[in-house]
């Protein structure tokens, strides 16, 4: 298709509007209300252009480019004087009430409104009268509110309500007054509220955590990074100033997270700046220097029988160097045996089965979804956001039938109304996605697996049948099977959250049965931590085997890598293990209970101070880059282990000098990780002979930042592990997609400049989205259905089956240390069915004492009817909760005592 823009011909893609087409071509048109993920509503009138009937039409007419579809041989003008004057006038209208506060606004210098004002040519304000003002609201620990800066583009409510499903932020209007906020002050309830800071084109909604240690965004040292707080692997930009991490922003990835992040990923970063960070090595309770560690620890390694315990939150490089140091036979996964088995099961299904794992972007395009067991809003929030878009797919087809393009958001929503595509959720308790579901089913993992096995059998009789299924559940299975069979792109979602292998096996059976008739079927497993799959792909032994090795005298020394073992095993077992160890060496960056048992504590770098590779839930390996050089003696875990290995005389490790060498060794020695060396350009890569700068060209204050220490500007550090520099000097063109440290283009200082980095609007980044997929299904290999059908759950008298439930705030270890996130963590509780509460004579808020093994826990009760009889649930990861021991049977006892939380994990004093 061809169109003419200001008399110049362009080849374009059909099915788009003129605004995104022009932006994809690299042309500049100002806009406010349009957003590439949310489509067009034509509210702001800022993107006006001139449209002509044909090449002979000299007058034309003004149209809003975001609302006008492209057509073959179309003639338009962006630079037409009437269109330019109209756009400038719109800006002037908006400025009549906008405050003159750019110098003190958090968005100043990185503001879309500033960019568009300059782009339209509006320079001087003629309005000399009183401006409209508003009262600002308290919106919680994440978002700051400054309503006076609003230009009524409606982006905030369109994202928050229409896209993310929030209910407590809206637009309120009376005559000429329009207000965007809550009905009253209060914490924003959505898990995606932080995106308002990037969606808003002005400074109405800004990052409150950045404001607390404010730095202009162009004064940050930035690097491409990966979120550390769940298994989805969202791409982020991390920014630093004066040795502290100041900000996490979204880094666009066309397949993983698109334009958005969840609040845990955006605001969980502050653990990096925690006061109790480990910043000095500790040897037998005394603070020592780096040389003491490199003298003492190699001596211990050479004189002892050493085992290594890896971590699902440590990078591939860190786990691999530990494995190389202690030997393959002495490397153990630092997760519970059940977590270990679930990760290995996921790899087996995804690698040897016929069904491909869709990316998050592909989940958005699904037209039927069945979720088994997982509360993905809390375990994988961005996946839940994708499901919210997916339920619109099937109803949106009615818009196409009347020739309304899907980018015309207002018209499509008018036609779709409240219609939703088939979404079925089988879970232990309520989830936020239930409001979108065609049907929900509350059951234990075993009963949910029985439903899943029944669905698979209906789809393919070769899959095992389920006997004695209740009639209502059999009817539900038929309903789900019909919806999945009729879909063009069905997706099955499950994961490790319920700690149940039968759930994952049932999901695999359903996906395989669907795949026989529809190769577009997708299967998604969520994992518990950011590198759970990567650790499992590296191979290693169970944690219980590590305990046995020490208790049976086969080893006497352990190196624990970035792991609190008390989160992954029974406290009594771990105590016995440490009691039997002669030496305990811990490498980590944050204090936790395991440190109390360590003879040697080595300060590791966080993700901001390290380079590494993580493997997400779909088997996509992605690299995060070091943002800044750490102070004191902090360095990457893998570099500490490399130095220890070399000092201990490990000849295998002696040849590795930097990140690149370690990564090449991984690709050579680990079968499932071949190809990881291609994720990013090598450290010797240069563009026009230059490195890629971590600092924008507007970076200021460099010559005076350290003037209190030395009036001479110090030489900036050099990065031996990547092709990036720690300065503003370097290549100013388009970097490789895996190495984009920030988004900026001439005239585009805000995050909206991402459109200059994309192949076309909303598509992949130029050069392809970062990362490589390591797990791909074997299409030609026949899939053998899992045959074992679990028994139906039966309550046990005087007992409760205790299950973990996940919270976006509090269940994940590192983000819970962030002060802003800590404000959102609930108090511990136990969720109990109404009938069980009646039997125990309990009311809401009263205390229930649980006996799990030899341990006693007392928790306040929350009563609900949305959980199976005989089952109770407690928050995973909360202090004082026995999450590492679950699922498990517990005996119960009511208590009239005042609630006192169970002891929190022990911490080492610095």
Residue pairs with C-beta under 8 A, 6 or more apart in sequence:
1 11
1 12
1 13
1 14
1 70
1 72
2 9
2 10
2 11
2 12
2 72
2 73
3 9
3 10
3 12
3 21
3 70
3 71
3 72
3 73
3 74
3 75
3 76
4 10
4 55
4 73
4 74
4 75
4 76
5 22
5 25
5 27
5 76
5 77
5 78
6 76
6 77
6 78
6 79
7 75
10 25
12 21
12 24
12 25
12 70
13 21
13 24
13 760
14 70
14 72
15 69
15 70
15 405
16 24
16 69
16 70
16 405
16 407
16 761
17 40
17 65
17 66
17 67
17 68
17 69
17 70
17 405
17 407
17 408
18 49
18 51
18 63
18 65
18 66
18 68
18 69
18 70
18 74
18 76
19 29
19 31
19 34
19 40
19 47
19 65
19 66
20 34
20 36
20 66
20 407
20 760
20 761
20 762
21 70
22 28
22 29
22 49
22 65
22 78
23 29
23 755
23 761
24 755
24 758
24 759
24 760
24 761
26 756
27 78
28 78
28 119
28 747
29 47
29 49
29 65
29 78
30 46
30 47
30 87
30 91
30 115
30 116
30 119
30 120
31 44
31 46
31 47
31 65
31 66
31 116
32 44
32 46
32 112
32 113
32 116
32 151
32 153
32 155
32 201
33 40
33 41
33 42
33 43
33 44
33 46
33 66
33 153
33 154
33 155
33 158
34 40
34 41
34 44
34 47
34 66
35 155
35 158
35 159
35 199
35 259
36 259
36 755
36 761
36 762
37 163
37 258
37 259
37 260
37 762
38 155
38 158
38 159
38 162
38 163
38 409
39 406
39 407
39 408
39 409
39 412
40 66
40 67
40 407
40 408
40 409
40 410
41 154
41 158
41 409
41 410
42 64
42 66
42 67
42 410
43 152
43 153
43 154
44 90
44 151
44 152
44 153
45 64
45 90
46 87
46 90
46 91
46 116
47 64
47 65
47 66
47 87
48 62
48 63
48 64
48 65
48 83
48 86
48 87
48 90
49 62
49 63
49 65
49 68
49 76
49 77
49 78
49 80
49 83
50 60
50 61
50 62
50 63
50 76
50 77
50 78
50 80
50 82
50 83
51 60
51 61
51 62
51 63
51 68
51 74
51 75
51 76
52 58
52 59
52 60
52 75
52 76
52 77
53 60
53 75
54 73
54 75
55 75
57 75
60 77
60 80
62 82
62 83
62 86
65 76
67 408
69 405
77 83
84 120
84 121
87 120
88 120
88 121
88 122
90 120
91 116
91 117
91 120
91 122
92 122
92 125
92 126
92 127
94 113
94 151
95 117
95 122
95 125
95 127
96 127
96 131
97 131
97 132
97 148
98 113
98 131
98 148
98 149
98 151
98 202
99 131
99 148
99 149
100 125
101 149
102 108
102 109
102 111
102 114
105 111
105 146
105 149
105 203
106 144
106 203
106 206
106 207
106 210
106 211
106 214
107 113
107 114
107 202
107 203
107 206
107 750
108 114
108 203
108 216
109 216
109 217
109 218
109 698
109 749
110 216
110 217
110 218
110 749
110 750
110 751
111 201
111 202
111 203
111 749
111 750
112 201
112 202
112 750
112 751
112 752
113 151
113 201
113 202
114 749
114 750
115 747
115 748
115 749
115 750
115 752
116 201
118 747
119 747
131 148
132 148
132 177
133 148
134 147
134 148
134 150
134 179
135 147
136 145
136 146
136 147
136 148
137 145
137 147
137 181
137 182
137 184
137 185
138 145
138 185
138 186
139 145
139 181
139 182
139 185
139 186
139 187
139 188
139 193
139 205
140 186
140 187
140 188
140 193
140 823
140 824
141 187
141 208
141 209
141 267
141 819
141 820
141 821
141 823
141 824
142 188
142 193
142 194
142 207
142 208
142 209
142 263
142 266
142 267
142 820
143 188
143 193
143 194
143 196
143 197
143 205
143 206
143 207
143 208
144 205
144 206
144 207
144 208
144 211
145 181
145 204
145 205
146 203
146 204
146 206
147 179
147 180
147 181
147 204
149 202
149 203
149 204
150 178
150 180
150 202
150 204
151 201
151 202
152 178
152 180
153 201
154 171
155 199
155 200
155 201
156 169
156 180
156 196
156 199
156 200
156 204
156 205
157 169
157 170
157 171
157 180
158 409
159 192
159 195
159 196
159 199
160 166
160 169
160 190
160 192
160 193
160 196
161 167
161 169
161 170
162 409
162 413
163 385
163 388
163 389
164 190
164 191
164 192
164 195
164 385
164 388
165 190
165 388
165 432
165 435
165 436
166 188
166 189
166 190
166 192
166 193
167 189
168 182
168 183
168 186
168 188
168 189
168 190
169 180
169 181
169 182
169 188
169 190
169 193
170 180
170 181
170 182
170 183
171 178
171 179
171 180
172 178
172 179
172 180
172 181
172 183
173 179
180 204
182 188
187 824
190 263
191 262
191 263
191 264
191 377
191 381
191 384
191 432
191 808
192 260
192 261
192 262
192 263
192 381
192 385
193 263
194 207
194 261
194 262
194 263
194 266
194 267
195 250
195 259
195 260
195 261
195 266
196 205
197 205
197 206
197 207
198 249
198 250
198 259
198 751
199 205
200 206
201 750
201 752
207 247
207 266
208 820
209 247
209 267
209 270
209 820
210 246
210 247
213 241
213 244
213 246
214 246
215 239
215 241
215 246
215 247
216 700
217 239
217 247
218 696
218 698
218 699
218 700
218 749
219 241
219 698
219 699
219 700
219 701
220 239
220 240
220 241
220 246
220 247
220 695
220 696
220 742
221 239
221 240
221 241
221 627
221 628
221 694
221 695
221 699
221 726
222 237
222 238
222 239
222 240
222 627
222 694
222 695
222 696
222 741
222 742
223 237
223 238
223 624
223 625
223 626
223 627
223 694
223 724
223 741
224 235
224 236
224 237
224 251
224 623
224 624
224 625
224 738
224 739
224 740
224 741
224 770
225 235
225 236
225 237
225 238
225 248
225 251
225 607
225 608
225 624
225 625
225 627
226 233
226 234
226 235
226 236
226 530
226 607
226 614
226 622
226 623
226 624
227 233
227 234
227 235
227 236
227 248
227 261
227 265
227 530
228 268
228 313
228 530
228 607
228 614
228 814
229 264
229 265
229 268
229 530
229 812
229 814
229 815
230 262
230 264
230 265
230 379
230 380
230 381
230 526
230 529
230 530
230 812
231 380
231 526
231 527
231 528
231 529
231 530
231 532
231 533
231 616
231 617
232 256
232 257
232 360
232 380
232 382
232 383
232 526
232 616
232 617
233 256
233 530
233 614
233 615
233 616
233 617
233 620
233 622
233 771
234 250
234 253
234 256
234 257
234 261
234 262
234 265
234 382
235 250
235 251
235 252
235 253
235 256
235 257
235 622
235 770
236 248
236 249
236 250
236 251
236 261
236 265
237 247
237 248
237 249
237 250
237 251
237 741
237 742
237 743
238 245
238 247
238 248
238 269
238 607
238 608
238 627
239 245
239 246
239 247
239 248
239 249
239 627
240 246
240 608
240 627
240 628
242 705
243 628
243 631
244 272
244 273
245 269
245 270
245 272
245 273
245 608
245 627
247 269
248 261
248 265
248 266
248 267
248 268
248 269
249 266
249 751
250 257
250 259
250 260
250 261
250 266
250 751
251 740
252 258
252 259
252 743
252 754
252 757
252 758
252 765
253 765
253 769
253 770
253 771
254 361
254 758
254 762
254 763
254 764
254 765
254 769
255 359
255 360
255 361
255 362
255 620
255 764
255 769
256 359
256 360
256 361
256 382
256 616
256 620
256 622
256 769
256 771
257 360
257 382
258 360
258 361
259 754
260 382
260 385
261 382
262 381
262 382
262 385
262 808
263 381
263 808
263 809
263 821
263 824
264 381
264 808
264 809
264 812
264 815
264 821
265 381
265 382
267 815
267 818
267 820
267 821
268 812
268 814
268 815
268 816
268 818
268 821
269 608
269 818
270 817
270 818
270 819
270 820
270 821
271 590
271 606
271 814
271 815
271 817
271 818
272 589
272 606
272 607
272 608
272 609
274 590
274 817
276 590
276 591
276 907
276 910
277 589
277 590
277 591
277 603
278 588
278 589
278 590
278 591
278 595
278 601
278 603
278 604
278 910
279 603
279 631
279 632
279 633
279 634
280 287
280 288
280 603
280 632
280 633
281 287
281 288
281 289
281 290
281 292
281 293
281 600
281 601
281 602
281 603
281 633
282 288
282 598
282 600
282 601
282 908
283 292
283 293
283 296
283 599
283 600
283 601
284 599
284 600
289 633
290 633
293 600
293 602
293 640
293 644
294 643
294 644
294 647
295 647
296 600
297 585
297 600
297 602
297 644
297 647
298 644
298 647
298 648
298 649
300 306
300 557
300 583
300 585
300 600
301 325
301 557
301 644
301 645
301 648
302 648
302 649
304 556
304 557
304 582
304 583
305 554
305 555
305 556
305 557
306 325
306 326
306 330
306 555
306 557
306 558
306 559
307 326
307 330
307 331
307 332
307 546
307 549
307 550
307 555
307 557
307 558
307 559
308 322
308 323
308 325
308 326
308 330
308 331
308 332
308 558
308 559
308 561
309 332
309 333
309 334
309 543
309 546
309 558
309 559
309 560
309 561
309 563
309 565
310 318
310 319
310 322
310 323
310 331
310 332
310 333
310 334
310 535
310 538
310 540
310 561
310 563
311 318
311 319
311 334
311 531
311 535
311 561
311 562
311 563
312 333
312 334
312 335
312 339
312 343
312 527
312 528
312 529
312 530
312 531
312 532
312 534
312 535
313 529
313 530
313 531
313 562
313 563
313 813
313 814
314 531
314 535
314 561
314 562
314 563
314 612
314 637
315 531
315 534
315 610
315 611
315 612
315 613
315 614
315 624
315 637
315 638
316 531
316 534
316 538
316 612
316 613
316 614
316 615
316 621
316 663
316 666
316 673
316 676
317 611
317 612
317 613
317 636
317 638
317 659
317 662
317 663
317 666
318 561
318 562
318 604
318 612
318 636
318 637
318 638
318 641
319 531
319 534
319 535
319 538
319 561
320 538
320 638
320 662
320 665
320 666
320 669
320 670
321 637
321 638
321 641
321 642
321 645
321 653
321 656
321 662
322 331
322 559
322 561
322 637
322 641
323 331
323 538
323 540
324 641
324 645
324 650
324 652
324 653
324 665
325 559
325 641
325 644
325 645
325 648
325 650
325 653
326 559
328 539
330 549
330 555
331 539
331 540
331 541
332 540
332 541
332 542
332 543
332 545
332 546
333 339
333 340
333 535
333 536
333 540
333 541
333 542
333 543
334 543
334 560
334 561
334 563
334 565
334 568
335 343
335 528
335 532
335 535
335 543
335 568
336 543
336 568
336 569
336 884
337 542
337 543
337 544
338 499
338 501
339 496
339 499
339 528
339 532
339 568
340 536
340 542
340 543
341 501
342 496
342 499
342 501
342 504
343 496
343 527
343 532
343 533
343 535
343 536
344 536
345 501
345 504
345 505
346 496
346 504
346 525
346 527
346 533
346 536
347 533
347 536
347 537
347 672
347 775
349 504
349 508
349 523
349 525
350 357
350 523
350 525
350 619
350 775
350 777
351 672
351 775
351 776
351 777
351 778
352 777
352 778
352 781
353 508
353 511
353 512
353 523
353 777
353 778
353 783
354 512
354 515
354 777
354 778
354 779
354 781
354 783
355 508
355 511
355 512
355 514
355 515
355 521
355 522
355 523
355 777
356 522
356 523
356 776
356 777
357 522
357 523
357 524
357 525
357 617
357 618
357 619
357 775
358 366
358 491
358 522
358 524
358 618
359 618
359 620
360 382
360 383
360 386
361 386
362 489
362 491
362 522
363 369
363 383
363 386
363 387
363 390
363 491
363 493
363 522
363 524
364 386
364 389
364 390
364 393
365 390
365 393
365 489
366 387
366 390
366 393
366 487
366 489
366 490
366 491
366 522
367 390
367 393
367 394
367 421
367 422
367 487
367 488
367 489
367 490
368 394
368 421
368 422
368 423
368 483
368 484
368 486
368 487
368 489
368 490
368 491
369 387
369 390
369 391
369 422
369 423
369 424
369 490
369 491
369 492
369 493
370 423
370 424
370 426
370 452
370 455
370 480
370 484
370 490
370 491
370 492
370 493
370 510
371 387
371 423
371 424
371 425
371 426
371 427
371 433
371 493
371 494
372 426
372 448
372 449
372 451
372 452
372 492
372 493
372 494
372 503
372 506
372 507
373 426
373 427
373 428
373 445
373 448
373 494
373 495
373 497
373 498
373 500
373 503
374 380
374 427
374 493
374 494
374 495
374 497
374 498
374 526
375 427
375 428
375 429
375 431
375 497
375 805
375 806
376 383
376 384
376 387
376 431
376 433
376 493
376 495
376 526
377 384
377 431
377 432
377 433
377 808
378 431
378 805
378 806
378 807
378 808
378 811
379 495
379 497
379 526
379 528
379 806
380 495
380 526
380 617
381 808
383 493
383 524
383 526
384 432
384 433
387 423
387 433
387 436
387 493
388 433
388 436
390 421
390 423
390 491
391 420
391 421
391 423
391 436
392 416
392 420
392 421
393 421
393 489
394 420
394 421
394 422
394 487
395 416
395 419
395 420
395 421
396 406
396 412
396 416
398 415
398 416
398 419
399 405
399 406
399 408
399 411
399 412
399 415
399 416
400 406
402 415
404 411
404 412
404 415
406 412
420 436
420 438
422 438
422 483
422 484
422 487
423 433
423 436
423 437
423 438
424 437
424 438
424 439
424 440
424 441
424 479
424 480
424 483
425 431
425 433
425 434
425 437
425 439
425 440
425 441
426 440
426 441
426 443
426 448
426 451
426 452
427 440
427 441
427 442
427 448
428 442
428 443
428 444
428 445
428 498
428 803
428 805
428 867
428 868
428 871
428 873
429 442
429 805
429 831
429 864
429 866
429 867
429 873
430 864
430 866
434 440
438 479
438 483
439 476
439 479
439 480
441 448
441 451
441 473
441 476
442 866
442 867
442 868
443 451
443 793
443 868
444 793
444 801
444 803
444 868
444 871
445 498
445 499
445 500
445 502
445 503
445 803
445 887
446 500
446 502
446 790
446 791
446 792
446 793
447 792
447 793
447 868
448 498
448 503
448 506
449 500
449 502
449 503
449 505
449 506
449 789
449 790
450 466
450 469
450 473
450 506
450 789
450 790
450 792
451 469
451 473
451 476
451 477
451 480
451 506
452 503
452 506
452 507
452 509
452 510
453 463
453 464
453 466
453 506
453 509
453 789
454 465
454 466
454 469
454 473
454 474
454 477
455 477
455 480
455 481
455 484
455 510
456 463
456 464
456 506
456 509
456 510
456 512
456 513
456 785
457 463
457 464
457 465
457 466
457 513
458 477
458 478
458 481
459 481
459 484
459 485
459 510
459 513
459 514
459 517
460 512
460 513
460 516
462 513
462 785
463 509
463 512
463 513
463 785
464 509
464 785
464 786
464 787
464 789
466 789
467 789
468 792
469 477
484 490
484 492
484 510
484 514
485 514
485 517
485 518
487 518
488 518
488 520
489 520
489 521
489 522
490 514
490 518
490 520
490 521
490 522
491 521
491 522
491 523
491 524
492 507
492 510
492 511
492 514
492 521
492 522
492 523
492 524
493 507
493 524
493 525
493 526
494 503
494 504
494 506
494 507
494 524
494 525
494 526
495 504
495 524
495 525
495 526
495 527
495 617
496 504
496 525
496 526
496 527
496 528
496 532
497 526
497 528
497 804
497 806
498 803
498 887
499 804
499 886
499 887
502 788
502 790
504 525
505 786
505 788
506 786
507 523
507 525
508 523
508 783
508 786
509 785
509 786
511 521
511 522
511 523
512 783
512 785
513 785
514 521
515 521
515 783
524 617
524 618
525 617
526 617
527 533
527 617
529 812
530 614
530 616
531 614
531 615
533 615
533 616
533 617
533 619
533 775
534 613
534 614
534 615
534 621
534 673
537 615
537 619
537 670
537 672
537 673
537 774
538 670
538 672
538 673
539 670
539 672
543 565
543 568
543 569
544 569
544 573
546 555
546 558
546 577
547 569
547 573
547 574
547 576
547 577
548 554
549 555
550 556
550 558
550 577
550 580
550 581
551 576
551 577
551 580
556 580
556 581
556 582
556 583
557 581
557 582
557 583
557 584
557 585
558 577
558 581
558 583
558 584
558 585
559 585
559 586
559 587
559 641
560 584
560 585
560 586
560 587
560 588
560 594
560 598
561 587
561 588
561 637
561 641
562 587
562 588
562 589
562 604
562 637
563 588
563 594
564 592
564 593
564 594
564 813
564 905
565 574
565 577
565 594
566 574
566 592
566 593
566 594
566 884
566 905
567 592
567 813
567 877
567 883
567 884
568 884
569 884
570 853
570 884
570 885
571 855
571 884
572 853
572 854
574 594
578 584
578 597
581 597
583 599
583 600
584 597
584 598
584 599
584 600
585 598
585 599
585 600
585 602
586 594
586 595
586 598
586 600
586 601
586 602
587 602
587 604
587 637
587 640
587 641
588 594
588 595
588 601
588 602
588 604
588 637
589 603
589 604
589 605
589 606
589 634
590 606
590 814
590 817
591 907
591 908
591 910
592 813
592 905
592 907
593 905
593 906
593 907
595 601
595 907
595 908
596 906
596 907
596 908
598 908
601 908
602 640
603 632
603 633
603 634
604 610
604 634
604 635
604 636
604 637
604 640
605 626
605 630
605 634
605 635
605 636
605 637
607 624
608 626
608 627
608 628
609 626
609 627
609 628
609 629
609 630
609 634
609 635
609 636
610 624
610 626
610 636
610 637
610 638
611 623
611 624
611 625
611 626
611 636
611 659
611 721
611 722
612 623
612 624
612 636
612 638
613 621
613 622
613 623
613 624
613 663
613 676
613 679
614 621
614 622
614 624
615 621
615 622
615 673
615 774
616 622
618 773
618 775
619 773
619 774
619 775
619 776
620 771
620 772
620 773
620 774
621 673
621 675
621 676
621 679
621 771
621 772
621 773
621 774
622 679
622 738
622 770
622 771
623 679
623 680
623 738
623 770
623 771
625 680
625 722
625 724
625 739
625 741
626 636
626 719
626 721
626 722
627 694
628 726
629 717
629 726
638 659
638 662
642 653
642 656
642 662
645 652
645 653
645 654
646 653
646 654
655 661
656 662
656 665
657 720
658 683
658 720
658 721
659 683
659 720
659 721
659 722
660 677
660 682
660 683
660 721
663 676
663 677
664 677
666 673
666 676
666 677
667 673
667 674
667 675
667 676
667 677
672 774
672 775
673 774
674 774
675 772
675 774
676 772
676 774
678 772
679 738
679 770
679 771
679 772
680 722
680 736
680 738
680 739
680 770
681 723
681 736
681 738
681 739
682 723
683 719
683 720
683 721
683 722
683 723
684 723
685 723
685 736
686 723
686 731
687 731
687 733
687 735
688 731
688 733
690 729
690 730
690 731
691 719
691 723
691 724
691 725
691 729
691 730
691 731
692 723
692 724
692 725
692 730
692 731
692 735
692 736
692 739
692 741
693 724
693 725
693 727
693 728
693 729
693 730
693 731
693 732
693 741
694 724
694 725
694 726
694 727
694 741
695 726
695 727
695 728
696 728
696 742
696 744
697 728
697 732
699 728
702 713
702 727
702 728
703 713
706 713
706 714
716 725
716 726
716 727
717 726
718 725
718 726
719 725
719 726
722 739
723 739
724 730
724 739
724 741
734 757
734 766
735 741
736 767
737 757
737 765
737 766
737 767
737 768
737 769
737 770
738 770
738 771
740 757
740 765
743 751
743 753
743 754
743 756
743 757
744 753
745 753
745 756
748 755
748 756
755 761
757 765
757 766
758 764
758 765
758 766
759 765
759 766
793 801
793 868
793 870
793 871
794 870
795 801
795 869
795 870
795 871
796 870
796 889
798 891
798 892
799 870
799 889
799 890
799 891
799 892
800 832
800 836
800 850
800 870
800 871
800 872
800 889
800 890
800 892
801 870
801 871
801 872
801 887
801 888
801 889
801 890
802 850
802 852
802 871
802 872
802 873
802 874
802 882
802 886
802 887
802 888
802 889
802 890
803 871
803 872
803 873
803 874
803 886
803 887
804 873
804 874
804 875
804 876
804 883
804 886
804 887
805 831
805 873
805 874
805 875
805 876
806 875
806 876
806 877
807 825
807 826
807 875
807 876
807 877
807 878
809 815
809 816
809 821
809 824
809 825
809 826
810 816
810 821
810 824
810 825
810 826
810 875
810 877
810 878
811 875
811 876
811 877
811 878
812 877
813 877
815 821
816 822
816 825
816 877
825 878
826 875
827 860
827 901
828 859
828 860
828 874
828 875
828 878
828 879
828 880
828 881
828 901
828 902
829 859
829 860
829 861
829 862
829 874
829 875
830 848
830 850
830 859
830 860
830 861
830 862
830 872
830 873
830 874
831 862
831 864
831 867
831 872
831 873
831 874
832 840
832 842
832 848
832 861
832 862
832 863
832 864
832 867
832 872
833 863
833 864
833 865
833 867
833 868
833 869
833 870
833 871
833 872
834 863
834 864
834 865
835 869
836 869
836 870
836 872
837 843
837 844
837 861
837 863
840 848
840 892
840 894
841 894
842 848
842 861
842 863
842 894
843 861
843 863
844 861
844 862
844 863
845 860
845 861
845 862
846 860
846 861
846 894
846 895
847 858
847 859
847 860
847 861
847 894
847 895
847 896
847 897
847 899
848 858
848 859
848 860
848 861
848 892
848 893
848 894
848 895
849 856
849 857
849 858
849 892
849 893
849 894
849 895
850 856
850 857
850 858
850 859
850 872
850 882
850 890
850 891
850 892
851 890
851 891
851 892
851 893
852 882
852 885
852 888
852 889
852 890
853 885
853 888
855 882
855 885
857 880
857 881
857 882
857 902
858 895
858 897
858 899
858 900
858 902
859 874
859 881
859 899
859 902
860 899
867 873
872 890
874 881
874 882
874 883
874 886
875 881
875 883
876 883
876 886
877 883
879 901
879 902
879 904
879 905
880 901
880 902
880 903
880 904
881 902
882 888
